[in-house]
Amino acid sequence: MLVIKNLKKSFNSGTENEINIFNGFDLEVKDSEFVAILGSNGCGKSTLFNLISGSVKDNGGDIILGDTNIGKLKEEQRALKIGKVHQDPSKGVSPSLTILENLSLAAKKSEKFSLKNLIKKQAIGRFTEILKELDLGLENKLNTQVKFLSGGQRQALSLIMATLKKPELLLLDEHTAALDPKTSAMIMNKTKKLIDKQKITAMMISHNLRDAVKYADRIIMLDKGNIILDVKSSEITEKELSNIYISKMGKDERVAC
């Protein structure tokens, strides 16, 4: 379970340009729950993810994952518990390395190793079976450098790498936003299948209301660092969600339905 208590975050504190994002923010995410985070640009979505992952330091509060207050840990320590898939398909992989080398690196997360002994022959069969489940033919390209893969293939590989050692929390930071609609739908289907199979606790930032209703268990909408909507996806329709979004955020906000 993820528990966030009394979280505070401001930028440019003590200046005329001070911006308060969170001032006593609370949130609980249950084990194996898939939560979609919606909201306009600047509402706090990305800042929330950065505070959880540790790439941005909070100004107070607690971030508890399982039985650990990760808010007290460094970013690299939190990374041992948290998997993340970025919007840019190249951010979660090493483009100059092969698929096999990328998977081998992901399998070594939290372990000490040398590049000389990076690839274990006994792990190749496991990697092959995992890639077969994607149904993208990647199991036949183990020795191909990732830079030669399509955006969708790279994002699928990023997803596998982020969940290879079953993180306590998976953060999906608009991970389909840079993809075309067909590829985006494919990645979302594979994301949902993987999350359900491994029973992973996941949070997804999205501007796509249809994806939020279709794939997530719970939908949270933020505005100026506050939760203005918290509802089970089964209890709201896409049209109802769109109406709430527009009424709260305005017609000019970018939203996909």
Beta strands, then each sheet from edge to edge (+ up, - down):
strand 1: 2-11
strand 2: 19-29
strand 3: 34-39
strand 4: 60-65
strand 5: 68-69
strand 6: 82-85
strand 7: 169-173
strand 8: 202-205
strand 9: 218-223
strand 10: 226-232
sheet 1: 2+ 1- 4+ 5-
sheet 2: 6+ 7+ 8+ 3+ 9+ 10-
end
